[in-house]
Amino acid sequence: MTKNSPNKGVFVSILDLFSKRQKRLRGECPDAYQYTDIQKQLRVQAVFIIKDAFGIDSRAPSFSSETFKQLHNSLAKEYGFSLCKESAKDDFDAIYKYFLSTDNHEHVLDIIKLSFRYIERMVGNEAYQCYFQGTEYTPDNGISELNARFKEYGVGFQYKSGKLIRANSEYIYAEPVKPVLLLLREGREVQRSQSGTSKRRMSIIGMAGIKVFGR
């Protein structure tokens, strides 16, 4: 499902895949927010959003390459080590190789926050729009998808105005369908149980009738 973006690209919404619907039906979606397990799938999806938001810059050197160089140098300075720089082909590769492989969830959140701050402040800038090619998202599109992905994986953060804000609610209310489906399933199980009990009772009553009336 797609919809036209305010920019020239196309914003692709999150697909409600068959496998996702089956997980909801089985009650396998997260009920409560957690804050330390930033799943590999979520990290991969975040990298796709970031790449789509920046697009391909036609300048040389490009805005995006200069941005990732600045982002890498800032992170390396604060952390006190280079992020996979030796095995990476460029600064983008170095940042997001580390992002996908590290066990430090706080560093993962650092990179998400800074990446989307750059998207919010640079990609939306008119000067950037003069040179971009292939940008799929507006900054708002990218941020909206990131926040939806956080909810999808039960990660209790939302990006807003340059910050990652911890979700206040302990439980996820964005999926009201799930408890309804569980209640319906429980209701069907109760009905089956009651139906089975009724049949056993009728059988007992029938046997009793045979004995009493000699049938």
Residue pairs with C-beta under 8 A, 6 or more apart in sequence:
1 12
1 13
1 15
2 10
2 11
2 12
2 13
3 10
3 11
3 13
4 10
4 11
5 11
5 136
5 137
5 138
5 141
6 138
7 129
7 135
7 137
7 138
8 135
9 52
9 55
9 134
9 135
9 136
9 137
9 138
10 136
11 136
11 137
11 138
11 141
12 136
13 145
14 145
14 148
14 149
14 152
23 29
24 175
24 177
24 178
24 181
25 181
27 178
27 181
27 182
29 154
29 172
29 175
29 178
30 153
30 154
30 172
31 154
31 171
31 172
31 178
32 154
32 170
32 171
32 172
33 154
33 155
33 156
33 167
33 169
33 170
33 171
33 172
34 154
34 155
34 156
35 155
35 156
35 157
35 166
36 105
37 105
37 155
38 105
38 108
38 109
38 155
39 153
39 155
40 100
41 153
42 149
42 150
42 152
42 153
42 155
43 99
43 100
43 108
44 100
45 149
46 99
46 112
46 115
46 146
46 149
47 96
47 99
47 100
49 137
49 142
49 145
49 146
49 149
50 96
50 115
50 116
50 119
50 142
52 135
52 136
52 137
52 142
53 119
53 123
53 135
53 136
53 137
53 139
53 141
53 142
54 64
54 67
54 119
54 123
54 132
54 135
55 64
55 123
55 132
55 133
55 134
55 135
55 136
56 64
56 132
56 133
56 134
57 63
57 64
57 65
57 128
57 131
57 132
57 133
58 131
58 132
58 133
59 131
62 131
63 122
63 127
63 128
63 131
63 132
64 92
65 90
65 91
65 92
67 118
67 122
68 90
68 91
68 92
68 95
69 91
71 91
71 95
71 114
71 115
71 118
72 83
72 85
72 91
72 94
72 95
74 114
75 83
75 95
75 110
75 111
75 114
76 82
76 83
76 85
79 107
82 94
83 94
83 95
83 97
83 98
84 93
84 94
84 97
84 98
84 101
85 94
87 97
88 94
88 97
95 111
96 111
98 107
98 111
99 107
99 108
99 111
102 108
109 157
109 164
112 146
112 159
112 164
113 159
113 162
113 163
113 164
116 142
116 143
116 146
116 159
117 162
119 139
119 142
119 143
120 139
120 143
120 161
120 162
121 162
122 128
123 132
123 135
123 138
123 139
123 142
124 138
124 139
137 145
143 159
143 160
146 159
147 158
147 159
150 156
150 157
150 158
151 172
151 174
154 172
156 166
156 167
157 164
157 165
157 166
157 167
158 164
158 165
158 167
159 165
209 215
